[in-house]
Amino acid sequence: MFRTPGRAAAAALCALAPLSAQDIPITERTLPNGMRVLMVERHDEPSISCGWVARVGSADERPGITGIAHLFEHMMFKGTKVIGTRDAKRDAELNALQDRTMAGIRTELDTLRERLRRGEIADINDPKVRSPRHLQLLAELDRLVQEQRGLIVKDELDKVYKQAGATGLNANTTSDRTFYHIDVPANKLELWAWLEADRLRNAVFREFYSERDVVLEERRMRVEATPTGKVQETFSALIWQAHPYSWPVIGWPSD
């Protein structure tokens, strides 16, 4: 999920407005690793709203890698060395093999782009213009992806949380921040701390290439298929010009 700077600011102001007149007892601690922890005790509530914020967003990107912060948010739900897979060792091997295969595919695509520039072909996505090596690499990538899917425990992080009674696992990316949040039962705070520490320390970006396609589809639904999506993008690019706010949080498709 992503928000524009204006919407994020409005949401923050709305959230703060009713609290400004209240005396909220906030306890603040700084962990040895530098993370600031803010706590508000409410003993009449059966659940705890937990979350953490990373001070990174689309404004930290550059042309050529726009949308990477939002894609990273998606990948943080793919599991760790112990969450999301039945065989961590083979899973890591398959990730490495997929990266190596994709490097070869990118080389083939660069060749096709050069042929397109010279007018030798009309469409780089036409299967007929692909070399035998290109076709072989695509088949190998598909084989690796299918093997990895057999090892993946789909959405295991969400399942673990739900089994513990937690709700609302989600995240969103803005121009300057990325938020990860969930509501957990009051007696499951330690579980939340363990699971979040695990994915902060040991995140595994499995299904990277298929998830990239998911983000592209999200962009089509939220931007390209809406009446005002492209207008808003063009307006932001015009207003902010050279500033990092000029590109959308979800990124440009070409990147």
N, C-alpha and C positions, 0 to 999 in steps of 0.2 A: 504494500500500500504506500502511496506517496501523496504529499500535499505541496501546493505552491506556497511561496513565502507569505503571500497575503492571507491565505486561508489559515496557515499555521499560526500567524500572529493573531488573527481574529479569534481562533480557538483558544489560544493562550490567555487573551484578555478576558474572554467569556468565563474561562475557568477561574481566573483570579478575582474577578469582580465581586462575587458574593462572599469571598473569603477575606477581603481587605478589612472589614470591620470586626473581624473575629480575632480573638487572641488564641492562635493555634500553637500549642506547645510542641515545637519541633526539636528533636534531638539530632545533633550532627556529630558524626564520627568520621575520621579519616583512617582508612586501612593502611597497613604497611606498604601495599602496592600503589598507594596514592589515590585509590578510589574513594570519593566522598559518599557517605551513606547518610541519607536523611530519613528519619523515622517519626511518625505521628502515632501515638498510642490511642486506640479507641477500643476499650474493653467491652463495649456493648455490641461489637460487631463480631459475627461468627467467622468472617473471612478477612483476608489481608490482600490489599491491592499491591502487588509487587511489580517492580520494573527497574530497568536500568537504561541509561542514556549514553550513547557514544557521541562525542563531539565531532562528528564527521557527517557530511552530506554531499549533495551534488555540487555545492560551491567549492569543494576541495578537489574537484576533478579538473580536467583540461580537455580541449578539443581532441577527439580521437579515442577518449575513454569515457565519454559522457554516459551516465546511467549505471556506472559501475557500483556506486554506493547502494543504489536500489537493488541491483542484482545481488550484491553481497548480502543484503538483508534477507533475500529469498534463500540464499545458500546456507544461512545460519540455522535453517530449519531442517537441513538434510541429515543431521545426526553427527555423531562423534566416532571415536574409535570403539566405543562400547554401546552406543545408541544408533540404531538404524541399519545394522548389518549382522549377518549370521557368521561371517568370516572376515575379520578385520584385515588380516594379512593379504588374502587374495583380493579383497576390495581395493586395498592400496595399490596392488600390482595392476589391477584393471584401470584404475584412475591414471596411472603413469603411462600405460599402453595407449589409452585413449588420447592423452595429450600428445604423445609421439605421433600417433596416426593423424591427428588433426593438424599437426605441423606440416605433414606431407600434403594433406588436402589443401591447406592454405597456399603452399607452393604451387600446386596445380591451378588453383584459382587465380593466383597472380599471373600465371602464364596465359590463362584464358582472358583476363582483363587486358593484357598487352595485345592479344590477338583481336579483341574487340576494338581497342583503340586504333589498330591498323586497318580496321574494316574487313578483317578476314572472316569474322563470324558476326552474327546478329544478336545472339543472346547467350550469355555465359551460363545460364541455367538450363539450356537445352541439353538433355542427356547425350544427344548425338555428337556433340562437339567435345565430349570428355575423352581423354586418353585412356588406354587400357590400364595404366597405373592408377589414374584417378578413380576409375570404376572399382579397381581392386581395393584401394584404400577405403572407399565408401562402404564396400561390402565388409571389410575387416572392422571398421568402426561399428557397423550395425551388429556384427557378431559379438564384439566386446561389450556393447551396451546391453544386449540381450543376456549375456552371461552375468553381468553385474546385477541386472534386475532380479535374477534368480537368488541373489544373496541379500538383497535389500529388504529390510523390514519397513514397509511404507508407513510414514507418519508416526514412527514409534515414540518420538518425543511427546507429541500430542496425546497419544494413547496412554503413556505413563502418567501424564498430568491428569487426564480424565479419570483414570482408575483411582487416583488419589482424591478425586472430588473437585479438582480445579476447573475453571472455566475461562473462556475469553483469551486463549493464547493467541497473540497477534503482535504485529510490529508495523511501524510506518517510518518512512524516510522523508525528510524535508531538505531544504537547501543547506541547512547548517547542523542538523542533528538527526540521529537515528534512534528510535525508541522501541524497546522490547518490553511487553507488559502482559500480565495475567493476574487473575484473582485465584488465590489458593485458600483452603481451609486454614484456620488459625494454627492448627497443630501440624501443618505441613510446611512451615517456613523453612525448616532445615532441608527438606527435599528440594524446594525451589532453589535454595542457595547452592546445593550440590549440582543440580542439573544445569543451572546457568553458568556456574564456574566451569563445569565440564565442557560446555560448548564454547565458552570464551577461550579456554585453554587448548581444547583438542578437537575443534570443529573439522569435519571432513567434508569437502565440497564434492560429494558424489552427485551424479546426474547433472553435471554442470551444463553440458551442451543442450540437453533437452529442456533444462530450466531456462536457459537463455531464450529458447523458442517460446516458452510460457510467458516471459516478460514481453516479447515482441507481440504476442497475441493480446496481452493486457494493454499494451500501447494502442493497438488497433481498436480495442473495445472502448477505452477511456478517452482517446484523443481523436483518432482518425474516423471513428464511426459516430461521433457526436457532432451536433450542429456548430458548437463553438470551440471545439478542441483545438483545431488548427489556428483559429483566430486568436485564441489566448496565447498560443506559442509564438505566433508572429508578433503580437503586441509586446510580450516580454522581451523578445529578441530586439525589438526596436527601442524599447525604453531603456533596457540595461546595456545594450550594445556590447562593449568589450568586457563588461563585468561577468563573473561566473553565474550570476542569476539569469543571464540571457538564455541559457539552455534549460530545457525541461528536466525535472528531477528524474523522470523515467529514461531520459537520454534520447539522442537522435538514432534512428534505425541504422544509419550507415556506420555508427560506432559499435 
